[in-house]
């Protein structure tokens, strides 16, 4: 009986996951270490918000402010190689399967006074962070 119930739950979860994926906004192609153009650098409390463009895709990147005097900070118009990761897409493990799920929220609260949202009206469907970014400084890869 437990086996039948387990199989039934897996089938329902798989079907609902497929329906949910079909309802999602179009996924942006975020590849590791792509070259992006910085279109705007903004600041909200203890965080930088960096707007990037690659081809026809727009990205919004959040980076916590950091004191780093040994770099040239990002500036508008600069081309930069970043390893972007989505705040919305998370990998989960279900039994022996690993799946990617998308959160259905528009904003993230980074602390009590800082809320940063995606901007669907401006074509920004994702909110990202860059693994190789510290403040406004790109970390050198090894």
C-alpha positions in Angstrom: 0.0 0.0 0.0 2.9 2.4 0.8 4.5 1.7 -2.6 1.2 2.6 -4.4 0.8 5.8 -2.4 4.5 6.7 -3.0 4.1 6.1 -6.8 0.8 8.1 -6.8 2.5 11.1 -5.0 5.4 11.0 -7.5 3.0 11.0 -10.5 1.0 13.9 -9.0 4.1 15.9 -8.2 5.5 15.4 -11.7 2.3 16.4 -13.4 1.9 19.5 -11.2 5.5 20.5 -11.8 5.0 20.2 -15.6 1.9 22.4 -15.4 3.8 25.0 -13.2 6.7 25.1 -15.7 4.4 25.8 -18.6 2.9 28.8 -16.7 6.4 30.4 -16.1 7.7 33.5 -17.7 10.2 32.8 -20.5 13.6 31.7 -19.1 16.5 33.9 -19.8 19.6 32.1 -21.0 22.1 32.7 -18.1 25.4 31.0 -18.9 28.5 30.9 -16.7 31.0 33.7 -17.4 29.1 35.4 -20.2 30.1 38.9 -21.3 27.5 41.5 -20.2 27.3 45.2 -20.6 26.7 47.3 -17.5 23.8 49.6 -18.2 23.2 51.1 -14.7 24.7 50.9 -11.2 22.4 51.8 -8.3 22.5 51.4 -4.6 19.9 50.5 -2.0 21.0 50.6 1.6 23.8 48.0 2.0 23.4 46.6 -1.5 24.3 47.4 -5.1 21.9 46.8 -7.9 23.6 46.3 -11.2 21.7 46.3 -14.4 23.2 44.3 -17.2 22.4 43.6 -20.9 23.4 40.8 -23.1 21.9 40.6 -26.6 18.2 41.3 -26.0 18.1 40.1 -22.4 18.2 42.4 -19.4 19.5 41.3 -16.0 19.3 42.7 -12.5 22.1 41.7 -10.2 22.3 42.2 -6.4 25.7 42.5 -4.7 26.3 43.3 -1.0 28.5 46.4 -0.5 32.0 45.5 0.4 35.1 47.5 1.0 37.7 46.6 -1.6 40.2 49.2 -2.5 42.2 47.0 -4.8 39.9 47.0 -7.9 38.3 49.3 -10.5 34.6 49.2 -9.6 32.0 48.5 -12.3 30.9 51.5 -14.3 28.1 52.1 -16.9 29.1 51.0 -20.4 31.7 48.5 -19.2 31.7 45.0 -20.5 32.2 42.4 -17.8 32.4 38.6 -17.5 30.2 37.4 -14.7 29.0 34.0 -13.4 25.3 34.8 -12.8 23.0 32.6 -10.7 19.3 33.1 -10.2 17.7 33.8 -6.9 14.5 32.2 -8.3 15.8 28.9 -9.6 16.7 26.4 -6.9 17.7 22.8 -7.1 15.9 20.3 -4.9 16.4 16.6 -4.4 13.3 14.4 -4.4 14.3 10.8 -3.8 17.0 10.0 -6.3 16.0 12.8 -8.6 17.3 16.3 -8.7 14.9 18.9 -10.0 15.0 22.7 -10.6 12.1 24.6 -9.2 11.2 28.3 -9.6 10.0 30.5 -6.7 6.8 32.4 -7.4 7.7 35.7 -5.7 8.4 39.1 -7.2 10.6 40.5 -4.4 13.2 39.4 -1.9 13.9 41.0 1.5 17.6 41.1 2.0 17.3 42.6 5.5 14.7 44.5 7.5 15.0 47.7 5.4 16.0 46.3 1.9 13.5 44.8 -0.5 14.6 44.3 -4.1 12.2 43.2 -6.8 12.4 41.9 -10.4 11.0 44.3 -13.0 8.7 42.4 -15.4 7.5 45.6 -17.0 11.1 46.4 -18.0 11.8 42.8 -19.3 13.6 41.7 -16.2 12.1 38.4 -15.2 14.9 37.3 -12.9 16.9 38.6 -10.0 20.5 37.4 -9.9 23.7 37.4 -8.0 27.2 36.8 -9.4 29.5 34.3 -7.8 32.5 36.2 -9.0 31.4 39.7 -7.8 32.2 41.2 -4.4 30.6 44.6 -4.0 31.3 46.3 -7.4 34.6 44.3 -7.9 34.9 41.3 -10.2 37.0 38.6 -8.4 39.7 37.0 -10.5 39.1 33.4 -11.4 41.8 30.9 -10.4 
